Each structure stands twice: as structure tokens, then as C-alpha cells.
């Protein structure tokens, strides 16, 4: 009877080396070095081959069912549940639901089972052969800031969900600024970057996603490049370049930062007994960020700082830049309507104001409202209600004249007889 032994390349090499040792072509020490085994193990393998136990060199579990194999009854029960209750679930979610029925399968096993049942269609592998590489870091601190916001239960059950706005430097991987806020609105983002500029100066560029606060996502924006969000307008006035990422992986540094913060920062806030946004912002600035940067920061290629210092004109105009700006028309009664408010212009103004002029309204971060025309701030007051319309003033009542037909007088030429003169014959 012929016995067939299936062996791997490594096992065949082991057998060939032992046969050379038996033939005397190599020494025991040489065989041990080639196989990466001790001399004692080599002698044991040699005895096995000499005694005709060559098949023992192969793994003894080959061809046998695994001791950890899932029973077929469990697989059949899982398949039944998937078809009846979870046919449109994805494999990960279906795996979680099966645990509710005391069926513990791996996500990969559930994916294979759903594929066999026709409930899941695997994604095709990339066929274009595209190779992705890591983008090298910027060389200087301040050359690029990756920025984003993360909604999370930062205070766990001690407070409601809030948003953490944070920026991380691309060159050295440090948190340059972070603030807790209620949301990722334009007001919160403007306040974040106003504080950033006063602390650090102007970075060369900011890398962010396509959230509606940062970018106009309407289809018309592709053809009309003049469409800008309030945030784009702010950064343009400050000469800061905005770079839009087309995928989360493109700005992976800030994405990984939030993954780390959702683990570490949450626990640190719990240990410190912090449950309010105000206390958390102080904790970030004074304690957490310095310790985090000291532990995880890296040394950039160039040690210089690329941040640009704000000019005196920019500092003086910073409140106006970081404001929500809207254009409105001056009415015939010299009022302007904005957010259901009626603004009455005063008679004395720093510049000429005409009806139907286009004025610029600035709603600043402190809630105050300002109106500008030709770089001059106009004087106005807020009316308690909508002003009444001016009625036409009537100065006199004049009776309407009846029009009578005109009758020519008796001596009018039209009433004289016509005389026809005859020429002499």
C-alpha cells in the first residue's frame, strides 16, 4: 500500500536536511544552524527518519477538522435567522444581532455565510492597480493646520453631547488649538480661529473637509467660483489658503487625533471632575494640551515657524472679518430689514446714503450689529416694530370738470356759404 504524505515547503526542506545529515554530507551543528533548531531537536528528528517515521515530520493536525470548529447546528440556526430577520443587515451589524440569540460568530464568518446565502455582495477589489503612498509631512510648523470638529459625549452622562473643535499641525503633530463648543456652526468656528490667530498668528494653509460651514457644496458652485461661505470669505480676507479634502483618509492626522481624544480626553475629564464646557476649555489650555504635545509631538524637518504675524490693520479689523456678513437694500423710508428687525437710518451719516443703496450688515461674535457703506459705518437704531407706510398727502379737493361738446359760433367760417365762381365762357 502506497502512503501519500502531503508536506509544505518548509517540511520538505527539513526532511532534505535530515537526509543529508544521515548521509554524512553535513554535520549536526550545520543542520541545526540551517533549521534554526537546537542540537537536541535535530537528534530527535534524525531518530524519527531513521525509524521510518517520516510522516511525523508533517503537521499532525493536517486533514483533520479543527477542535474550534463551529458546530453545524449553530451555523444552520444563524443562517435561518439571517434569512428571516436580518436579510438587509450588513455583516458587522448582523454579527451584533446574532449575539442577542446567543450565537457568537466572527464578523468574517457571518460575511461568508451571508455571501453564500445571497444576502451580501462583496465589494470588488480594485482593478486599476492604483498605489497609495503616505503624503510627507510639511517641513515647517504653521505651514499647514488640519482642522475639524467632533461631536461626542465628551462628558459622558454628566452633560449633553457637544462639539470639540481642534487643529493639529502637520509638521510636528502637536495640537495647536482646541475649544469645546455647542456645535460646528460658523459662529463657533469663527470664534475658534479668531482666538487661534491672536495666539499663534496666521498659518499658511488650513486642511479641512467639505462640511457646509467650510465649503459651498451646491452644484452651481462648480461653475460659479464666486459663491463662498462666510468662513471662506474670512480666510480669503486674511490670505489663508483653504485646502478641501476629498476623503477622511486625506486628513487622517486630525481624524486619528479625535480617535485618541475620544479615549484619553474623556477619561481625563472624568478624573478631573469636569462637566462644563467652560471648565473643559481651561483644562485643555492649561493641562491637557501641553502634556499631550510633550508626549506625542515630533521634531519637524525645519525648526522655523511659518506663522505670519497679524498686521496692525488686521488686528483692528479682526472683529469685522470674523462676523457674519449680509447685504441689504435701503428702503424708500431709509429703513433696512434684517432677521425680522427694522433698522432706521439716522439723518446725519458719515457718507451720502441714497434710497436703494446696497449696504453691508455685520453680525459680530459678541452679538452686536453694524452697518457699512463705502467703508463707512452708518448710524441707525432698531425699531420696535415695522414702520407704517407713508400715505399720499392730499392738499386740496378739486371737483372733476365735465367735458361738453364744442359748438362753433354763428359767424364761424364753417357756417358761411361756399361761393363757387364761374370762369367767363
C-alpha positions in Angstrom: 0.0 0.0 0.0 1.3 3.4 -1.0 1.0 6.1 1.6 0.9 9.7 0.3 2.3 12.3 2.7 1.4 16.0 1.9 4.2 18.3 3.2 4.8 22.0 3.0 8.0 23.5 1.5 9.3 24.1 5.0 8.7 20.5 6.0 10.3 19.2 2.8 13.4 21.3 3.5 13.5 19.9 7.0 13.4 16.3 5.6 16.1 17.0 3.0 18.4 18.5 5.6 17.9 15.4 7.9 18.6 13.1 5.0 21.9 15.0 4.3 22.8 14.6 8.0 22.1 10.8 7.8 24.2 10.6 4.7 27.1 12.4 6.4 27.3 15.3 4.0 26.7 17.8 6.8 27.4 17.9 10.5 24.8 18.0 13.3 25.8 21.6 14.1 25.4 22.6 10.5 21.9 21.0 10.3 20.9 22.7 13.5 22.0 26.1 12.1 20.2 25.6 8.8 16.9 24.5 10.5 17.2 27.1 13.3 16.8 24.3 15.9 18.8 23.1 18.8 21.2 20.1 18.6 18.8 18.0 20.8 15.9 18.6 18.4 18.0 17.7 15.4 18.9 14.4 17.0 15.2 13.7 17.7 14.3 14.4 14.1 17.1 12.1 12.9 15.8 9.2 15.0 12.3 9.7 13.6 13.5 9.5 10.0 15.9 6.5 10.7 13.0 4.6 12.3 10.8 5.2 9.3 8.5 7.8 10.9 9.0 10.4 8.1 5.3 11.2 8.1 5.7 12.6 11.7 7.6 15.5 10.2 4.3 16.8 8.8 1.8 18.6 11.0 -0.3 16.0 12.7 -3.4 18.2 12.5 -3.4 18.4 8.7 -6.5 17.0 7.1 -8.4 16.9 10.4 -11.3 19.1 11.5 -10.3 21.9 13.8 -11.1 21.5 17.5 -12.6 25.0 17.5 -14.8 24.5 14.5 -18.3 25.9 15.0 -21.0 23.2 15.1 -23.1 22.9 12.0 -26.2 23.2 14.1 -25.2 26.7 15.2 -24.4 27.7 11.6 -27.8 26.4 10.4 -29.5 28.4 13.1 -27.6 31.5 12.2 -28.5 31.1 8.5 -32.1 30.8 9.4 -32.1 34.0 11.5 -30.2 35.9 8.8 -32.8 35.0 6.2 -35.8 35.6 8.3 -34.9 38.6 10.5 -31.8 40.3 9.2 -31.7 39.9 5.4 -30.8 43.5 4.7 -28.3 43.9 7.5 -24.6 44.4 6.9 -22.3 41.7 8.2 -21.0 43.7 11.2 -24.5 44.8 12.3 -25.8 41.2 11.7 -23.0 39.8 13.9 -24.1 42.0 16.8 -27.7 41.0 16.4 -26.9 37.3 16.3 -25.3 37.7 19.8 -28.7 38.6 21.1 -29.7 35.0 20.1 -26.7 33.5 21.9 -24.9 32.9 18.6 -21.3 34.1 18.7 -19.7 34.1 15.3 -16.9 36.3 13.9 -17.7 39.1 11.5 -15.8 37.3 8.8 -17.8 34.1 9.3 -21.1 36.0 9.1 -19.9 37.8 6.0 -19.0 34.4 4.3 -22.4 33.0 5.4 -24.4 35.9 4.1 -22.4 35.8 0.8 -23.3 32.1 0.4 -27.0 32.9 1.1 -27.0 35.7 -1.4 -27.7 38.4 1.3 -24.4 40.2 0.9 -22.4 41.1 -2.2 -18.7 41.6 -1.5 -17.1 44.7 -2.8 -14.9 44.2 -5.9 -11.2 44.5 -5.5 -9.5 47.5 -7.1 -8.6 46.7 -10.7 -6.8 49.9 -11.6 -3.7 48.9 -9.7 -3.6 52.3 -8.1 -0.9 52.6 -5.4 -1.4 55.0 -2.5 1.5 56.3 -0.5 1.8 58.4 2.6 2.0 62.1 2.0 5.1 63.5 3.6 4.7 66.0 6.4 5.1 69.7 5.9 8.6 70.8 6.8 7.8 73.9 8.9 5.5 74.5 11.9 2.5 76.5 10.8 2.7 75.6 7.1 -0.5 73.6 7.3 -3.1 73.1 10.0 -5.5 70.2 9.8 -8.8 71.3 11.3 -12.2 69.6 12.1 -14.9 69.3 14.6 -16.1 66.2 16.5 -19.5 65.6 18.1 -19.2 63.3 21.0 -20.4 62.7 24.6 -17.2 64.2 25.9 -18.6 64.5 29.4 -20.3 61.0 29.2 -23.6 61.1 31.1 -22.7 64.2 33.1 -23.7 66.6 30.3 -25.2 66.7 26.8 -23.3 66.0 23.6 -21.1 68.9 22.4 -18.6 69.6 19.7 -14.8 69.7 20.1 -13.1 72.0 17.5 -9.4 71.2 17.2 -6.4 71.9 14.9 -3.2 69.8 14.6 0.0 70.9 13.0 1.0 68.8 10.0 4.7 69.3 10.6 5.2 68.3 14.3 1.8 66.6 15.1 1.0 68.9 18.0 -2.4 70.3 19.0 -2.1 73.9 18.1 -5.5 74.9 19.5 -8.7 73.2 20.8 -12.0 74.5 22.1 -15.3 72.9 23.2 -18.4 74.5 21.7 -22.1 73.8 21.2 -21.8 73.0 17.5 -19.7 73.3 14.4 -21.5 76.5 13.3 -20.0 79.5 11.6 -20.1 81.5 14.8 -18.3 78.8 16.8 -15.7 78.2 14.0 -15.1 82.0 13.6 -14.5 82.3 17.4 -12.1 79.4 17.3 -9.9 80.9 14.5 -10.1 84.4 16.0 -8.5 83.0 19.2 -6.1 81.0 17.2 -4.8 84.0 15.2 -4.4 86.1 18.4 -2.3 83.3 20.0 -0.3 81.9 17.1 -0.6 84.2 14.1 -1.7 83.3 10.5 -0.9 79.8 9.2 -0.2 79.4 5.5 -2.9 76.9 4.8 -5.8 75.0 6.6 -6.7 71.5 5.6 -10.4 70.6 6.2 -13.4 68.7 4.9 -16.4 69.6 2.8 -18.8 70.4 5.7 -21.3 73.1 4.8 -19.7 75.6 7.2 -16.4 75.5 5.2 -17.5 74.9 1.6 -20.4 75.6 -0.8 -21.5 72.1 -1.9 -24.2 73.2 -4.3 -23.8 72.0 -7.9 -23.8 75.6 -9.2 -20.6 76.3 -7.2 -18.7 74.3 -9.8 -19.4 76.9 -12.4 -19.7 80.0 -10.2 -16.5 80.3 -8.2 -17.7 83.5 -6.6 -20.0 81.5 -4.3 -18.3 81.4 -0.9 -19.3 80.5 2.6 -18.8 83.0 5.4 -15.7 81.0 6.6 -14.2 81.1 3.1 -14.7 84.8 2.9 -13.0 85.3 6.3 -10.0 83.2 5.3 -9.7 85.0 2.0 -9.6 88.4 3.6 -6.7 87.1 5.9 -4.9 85.5 2.9 -5.1 81.9 4.4 -5.3 79.1 1.8 -8.1 76.6 2.4 -7.5 73.0 1.1 -10.5 70.8 0.9 -10.1 67.0 1.5 -12.0 64.6 -0.7 -11.9 61.8 1.8 -11.4 61.3 5.6 -8.2 59.5 4.9 -6.7 62.6 3.2 -6.8 64.4 6.5 -6.0 61.4 8.5 -3.9 63.2 11.1 -6.9 65.1 12.6 -9.2 62.0 12.2 -6.7 59.9 14.3 -6.4 62.7 16.8 -10.1 62.7 17.5 -10.0 58.9 17.9 -7.3 59.3 20.5 -9.1 62.2 22.3 -12.3 60.3 22.5 -10.5 57.7 24.5 -7.9 59.7 26.5 -9.6 63.1 26.9 -12.9 61.6 28.1 -11.2 59.7 30.9 -9.1 62.7 31.9 -12.2 64.9 32.1 -13.9 62.3 34.3 -10.9 62.0 36.6 -10.7 65.8 36.9 -14.5 66.0 37.7 -15.2 68.4 34.8 -18.7 68.6 33.4 -19.0 72.0 31.8 -17.6 73.5 28.5 -16.1 76.5 30.3 -14.1 74.3 32.8 -13.1 71.9 30.0 -11.6 74.7 27.8 -9.5 75.9 30.8 -8.4 72.3 31.4 -7.4 71.9 27.7 -5.3 75.0 27.6 -3.6 74.7 31.0 -3.1 70.9 31.4 -4.1 68.5 28.7 -2.7 70.1 25.5 0.8 70.8 27.0 1.1 67.2 28.3 -0.3 65.7 25.1 2.1 67.7 22.8 5.1 66.7 25.0 4.2 63.1 24.7 3.2 62.8 21.1 4.8 65.7 19.3 7.6 65.0 16.7 10.5 67.1 15.6 9.8 68.8 12.2 12.4 68.9 9.4 12.7 72.7 9.6 12.6 74.2 13.1 11.4 77.6 12.0 7.9 78.9 12.4 5.8 79.6 9.3 3.1 81.5 11.1 2.7 85.1 9.9 2.2 87.9 12.4 -1.1 89.9 12.2 -0.6 93.5 11.0 -2.0 96.4 12.9 -4.7 96.9 10.3 -5.7 93.2 10.5 -5.8 93.4 14.3 -8.0 96.5 14.2 -10.3 94.9 11.6 -10.4 91.4 13.2 -13.9 91.8 14.7 -15.3 92.9 11.3 -13.6 90.0 9.5 -14.9 87.3 11.9 -18.5 88.5 11.5 -21.5 87.1 9.6 -22.0 89.5 6.7 -25.1 90.0 4.7 -26.1 92.6 2.0 -29.4 94.5 2.2 -31.1 97.3 0.2 -32.1 100.6 1.8 -35.8 101.2 1.5 -37.7 104.3 0.4 -38.2 105.2 4.0 -34.5 104.7 4.8 -35.0 101.5 6.7 -33.2 98.2 6.3 -34.7 94.8 7.2 -32.5 92.1 8.7 -33.6 89.0 10.6 -37.1 90.3 11.2 -35.7 93.5 12.6 -36.3 97.0 11.1 -33.2 99.3 11.2 -33.9 103.0 10.8 -31.1 105.1 9.5 -30.5 108.4 11.2 -30.5 111.7 9.3 -26.8 112.5 9.9 -24.5 110.0 8.4 -20.7 109.9 7.7 -21.4 109.5 4.0 -24.1 110.0 1.4 -26.9 107.5 1.7 -29.5 107.1 -1.1 -32.6 105.1 -1.4 -31.9 101.5 -2.8 -28.2 101.7 -1.8 -26.7 98.3 -1.1 -25.3 98.2 2.5 -23.3 95.5 4.3 -24.5 94.3 7.6 -22.1 92.7 10.1 -23.3 90.4 12.9 -20.3 90.1 15.1 -19.3 87.4 17.6 -20.4 89.5 20.6 -23.9 89.8 19.1 -23.7 93.4 18.1 -24.9 94.6 14.7 -23.0 97.1 12.4 -23.9 98.6 9.0 -21.3 99.6 6.5 -21.5 101.6 3.2 -18.4 102.5 1.2 -16.1 101.6 4.2 -18.1 103.9 6.5 -20.1 102.7 9.4 -23.7 104.1 9.3 -25.7 105.3 12.3 -29.0 103.5 12.9 -31.5 102.5 15.5 -33.6 99.3 15.9 -37.3 100.0 15.6 -39.6 98.1 18.0 -42.0 97.2 15.1 -42.4 97.6 11.4 -42.8 101.3 10.4 -46.2 102.2 8.9 -46.2 103.0 5.2 -46.4 106.7 4.2 -49.8 107.6 2.8 -50.2 110.1 -0.1 -50.9 113.5 1.3 -53.8 115.4 -0.2 -53.6 119.2 0.0 -56.9 120.2 -1.7 -60.1 118.8 -3.2 -60.8 119.9 -6.8 -64.2 118.9 -8.4 -63.8 117.0 -11.6 -64.7 119.0 -14.7 -67.4 117.6 -17.1 -66.3 117.8 -20.8 -69.1 119.3 -23.1 -69.1 119.1 -26.9 -67.8 122.3 -28.6 -70.4 124.2 -30.7 -68.9 126.7 -33.2 -70.4 130.3 -33.2 -72.8 131.7 -35.9 -70.1 133.8 -37.5 -67.6 130.9 -37.7 -66.2 130.4 -41.2 -67.6 126.9 -41.2 -71.2 128.3 -41.2 -70.6 130.7 -44.1 -72.0 129.6 -47.5 -69.5 128.4 -50.1 -69.3 130.7 -53.2 -68.3 129.0 -56.5 -67.0 131.4 -59.1 -67.6 130.6 -62.7 -65.0 131.4 -65.3 -66.1 133.5 -68.3 -67.1 131.4 -71.2 
